[in-house]
Amino acid sequence: MTEDRRQNYATSTKTSRTDAMNSAVRILANRDHSKYELKQKLRQRGFASKVIGTVMMECERLNYINDHRTAHVYISQLKRKCFGKRYIRMALKKKRLSSTAIENFLLENYPEADEHENAGKLLEKKRETFGREADLKKRRDKMYRFLYSRGFSTTVISDVIRHLVK
């Protein structure tokens, strides 16, 4: 394709509402995205801001994008992978959801008991690895760092380690 034809082709796709909508549907077919993520992906594909705004409104009207549903699904995935609230909170902030919405989602979907249970599961999975450390203080420190890196709060970590390591 010649340079002139490429330029004309790129210009025509950047302003086409149909192309932008098709692109949005393809993006959303893979997984749920927040409004911010979808807007960014459409911008990366070179669509004009006016076209993106129209497509975003249409996607919201058709319930293709729903930040509440996206957050719920994402929290569920991260809970299954045994991540703590702190990690999930940071991940949701990256998706540009509001802080109050994030806190509400976490209260609804991730009770304190689940966080304790997930931390316990992780330590059970790693029991053999941590058990190799003969020094009790070093073992506890390793467990603490591991759980902290997975996003658990210091309170939860202390409780779980106190119950599991004696």
HELIX and SHEET records of a PDB file:
HELIX    1   1 GLU A    3  THR A   15  1                                  13    
HELIX    2   2 ARG A   17  ASN A   30  1                                  14    
HELIX    3   3 LYS A   35  GLN A   44  1                                  10    
HELIX    4   4 SER A   49  ARG A   61  1                                  13    
HELIX    5   5 ASP A   67  ARG A   80  1                                  14    
HELIX    6   6 LYS A   85  LYS A   94  1                                  10    
HELIX    7   7 SER A   99  ASN A  109  1                                  11    
HELIX    8   8 GLU A  112  LYS A  125  1                                  14    
HELIX    9   9 ARG A  127  GLY A  131  1                                   5    
HELIX   10  10 LEU A  136  SER A  149  1                                  14    
HELIX   11  11 THR A  154  LEU A  164  1                                  11    
END                                                                             
